[in-house]
Amino acid sequence: MSGHSKWATTKHKKAVVDAKRGKLFAKLIKNIEVAARIGGGDPLGNPTLYDAIQKAKKTSVPNDNIDRAVKRGSGLEAGGADWQTIMYEGYGPNGVAVLIECLTDNRNRAASEVRVAMTRNGGSMADPGSVSYLFTRKGVIIVPGESVTEDQILDAVLDAGAEEVNDLDGSFEIVSEATDLVAVRTALQAAGIDYESADASFLPSVTVPLDADGATKVFRLIEALEDSDDVQNVFANFDVSDEIYEQLG
């Protein structure tokens, strides 16, 4: 679990400063549009929209882009697409289980791009249900570790439904039931603790340890999948040690 979370946070920070910034912005905007369409355009009454907006702001998405996405999603402005969420399942190198969450307006294109990325990078598609049983939907909040301690976080969130707090070497991961995500996030805010992201995620119940070669292959597969505009999230049940992270740079 921690291996995948550390990869996700490291990748996120890298994406802000590299050539994939525009692609990341587009995915964050898509999340805002969908959240507004499902739950309305008021962030105070729509926790999913609130978190989507906060994540976009922390990634420096311009406010004008955010406002337009909210308006498109809530029907106040034309141009919103008919986004559909689709989950694909598969196996990557070393038998790593992979869940691919797509948000697309073209199911055929999404399926084709996911299949190509999998087959070109040592993966294979799997039937629905053959991989998803290895994952549980959880609320995951990432808190920067610079100005807060693990004890301070525990004091703030335990009564709100947090199940565990993990040290990710530079940040903290708070795990809760997906239904408790908003309560835990609100408890952090009440305690004056800033957070980097708050998402409903799929966490693995069993992990596959990877050596440097296996990690390189799995990271390459995940990056290929995330390069598709239709792919919003990739969840995988690998675990990589800190030593291998340092070895791979």
N, C-alpha and C positions, 0 to 999 in steps of 0.2 A: 504493500500500500504506500509506504513512505517513498519507495523508489519512484513510483509513478507520480506521486504528488511533487516530489522534488524536480523531476523532469518537467512537469507541467509549469511550475513556477519559474524555473530557469528559462525555459523556452519562451514563456510569456514576456519576461524582461528583455530577452534578446530580440524578440519580434518588434518591440517598440522602436528599436534603433536600426534595424536592418531593412532590406528592400521589401520585406513582406508587410511593412507597416500599413500600406494601403489595403491589402487583402484582409488584414486583421480588423481595420476600421470597418470595412464592408460587412464583416461577420457580426461585429458588435452592433452596427446600425440595424442589421436584419433582426437581431434579437429584440431590439427596442420596438421595432415595427410590429413584430408578432405579439410581444407582450401587451402593447397598447391595443391591438385588435382583439385580443382575448379578454383582457381585464379592464379596458377603458384607459383613457389618456391621462388620468390623474395619478401621479406617482404616490401620493399620500394614501390613496385608496386602493392601490395596485402594487403590492410588495414586489412582484416579479418585475414590473416595469421600473420600480425604484432601484432595484439592484442592477438591472441592465443599464440604466442611466449612470449609476455610480461607477460601474465598471468601465463604461465608455469614457467618462470624464477622467478617471484615473489613468486611462491610456491616451489622454490628450486628444480625444475626438472633438472637433470643433462644436461649440454649442449650437450653431446654426444647423449643422447636420443632425444633431440630436433632436432639436425642436421639429425639424421637418419630418423625421422618422416617426415621432409621436403623432404628428398631425396626419400623416399618411395612414398609420395604423388605426387611429381612432376615427378615420373617415372625414377629417376636416380638410384634407387636401388630397387631390387626385394623385394617382400614380402607384398606389400600393399593390404589390404582387400577391397572388394567392399562394402563400408559402405553406408547404406541407412538411411535417416531420416524419422521417422514415428512419428506421433502425436496420442496419445491416450487421451480420455476424460473420466472423471468420477466424482463421488461425494464422498467426505470423510465424516467423522463424523460431526454432526451438520449441514449437508447440504453444507459444504464447496466445492466449485467447484475446480476441479483439472485438470490441463493440464500436460501430461507427454510426454516429448520430448525424443525419443530414437534415438540412432545412432548405427545401428546393421548390421551385415552381415548374420543374420538369423532371418527373420521376425517371424517365428513360435515360436522360443525360446523367443523372446522379448515379444510377445503377451501373451504367457503363464506365464512368470515371472511377468509381470505387473498385470495380472488378479489375480494371486495367492496373490501377495502383497496387492492388493486392498481388496480382499474378506477376507483375514486373519486379516485385520486391520480396519474393520468397514467401508470399502468403497464399491463402486459398479461402474461398468463400465457404460458408457453412449454412446449413438449414436453420430457419428460425427456431429459437429455443435451445439449440445445441450448445450455445455459448452463454447466453444471457443468464442462465441459472447460476453461473459462477460469480455473478455480480449482484450487489444490493444497492438500491437507490438511497443515497444519503445526502444530507446537507453538509457542504464543505465550505468553511470560511478560512481564508488565508490572512494572517495578521503579520505585518512587518515586525521584526524582532528588535529594531534599533532602540526603541524607547519604552519597552514594556517587558515584564518578566512573565514566565510561565505561571507563577503563583498568582499574579495580578489577573491574568486571563481566567484562570480557574475560578478565582473568587467571583468574577463577573458573570460567568456563563453556566456554572454547574446547576444552579437552581432554575435556569431557563431551558434546560433539556440537553445540554452538551453531554456527549458520551465519552469523549476523550480529547486530549490536546497533545499533539505530536510536535516535537522540535525538529524542524527541517533545516537546521543549520543556517540561521539568518532570518528565518520567519517561522511562524507557528501555524499549524493546521488544526482547526477545530472541527470535529466530526459530530454530527447529530442526526436524528431522524430527519428525513426531508421535510416532514410536516412541522418540525421545530426550528427550521432554518430562520424564519423571520423573527421568532422570539429570541433566539440566540444573538442574531445580528442586532436586534433592538437593545438587548442587555449590554452588548459591547458599547453601543452608542451612549447609553445611559451612564456607563462608567468612564466615558471620555476616551475610549480606546479606538483608534482608527483601524480600518481593515482594508485590505487590498482587493479582495473579491469575495462574493458570497453566491454560491451556485448549488443547485441540485446536481449531484454527480453520481456516477456508478462506481462503487468501490469493490474490488475483488475480495472474495472470501478465501481464496487460495492464490498464492503467488508462485511464479516461476523464477528462480534465481538465474541471473545471466552473467556470463563472463564478458570480457571486453569485446570479443568477436560477436557474440550473440547480441550484446547491447547495441553495438554499431548497426547491425542488421535491423533490429527492431526499431531503433530511432529513425533509420532511413525509411522504413515502411511508414511510420507515423507521419513523418514530414511529407512523404509523397501523398498520403491520404489528405492531410490538412492543406495541401496545395490546391485542392479542388475547392472552387467557390461554394459548392453545395455542401461540403462537409463542415459542420459546426464544431463537433467534438469527437475525439477518439479516446476510448478507454481501453486499457490493456492490463493484464494481470502479471506484469513483470516486476522484478525487484532487482535493483542494481545497488551495489555497495558504494559508500563514499569513496573508497580507494579507486574503484573503476571509474567513477565520475571524474576524479582528478586525473586519472590516467588518460581519459579521452578528452580532457580539456573542456 
